[in-house]
């Protein structure tokens, strides 16, 4: 929220540098700020609503709104979400999120209305496998392992995995510079959408970890592709999973009198089922 306020401040500064600001509401449109993630197989338990701040206001902690009217609608049936006690989270215990379903959010507060729509991915894990690479250096050698999974769906999706950055050294050899966690978008192939996701990178100095490879399991996060749109427009090289981290013009999927995200996700457990190729 602080960085959103700073962006609005600079917008006012550069468009009114020759004016004396007498009206504190000059060039400022108040918006609801919504953070809501739905997970397949769970009830909605973390929906947060707050308000943008005036760019000339004193910066302070985020103030959440606990008396908004928050409704989630699916298949024509609406569910009212409420806060409990002193919590700022809106809960919807009567609704169980299902993969493949489309959900509509409506938030009403005073004379403001914000809406959003998301589809929870319905994903098939087609395969999980790994490959190894022997690294030989002057002072030591070790094995590096890369664990992958192939995912598919009838609808587009995005997923959270690793992005490996490579470079060519002075001898013309490909080297691995670093890797980072990143969001990837599925690709359309025939009537399906697929993605080959790098799940984990690890290294060791002996072959005693074959048991670990053959018993590997992990959980991968797959989201509505609108999460991909937000992720790659929020800022430059920002790898933290921070909803309001940085960026001057992120792609929110909340519309109307609001900004923010309403995103459907699914967690998939993966286990290695194939030997290395």
Secondary structure, 3 states (H helix, E strand, C coil): CHHHHHHHHHHHHHHCCCCCCCCCCCCCCCCEEEEEEEECCCCEEEEEEEECCCCCCCCCCCCECCCCEEEEEECCEEEEEEECCCCCCEEECCCCCCCCCEEEEEEEECCEEEEEEEECCCCEEEEEEEEEEEEECCCCEEEEEEEEEEEEECCCCEEEEEEEEEEECCCCCEEEEEEEEEEEECEEECCEEEEEEEEEEEEECCCCCHHHHHCCEEEEEEECCHHHHHHCCCCCCCCCCCCCCCCCCCCCCCEECEEEEEEEEEEEEEECCCCCC
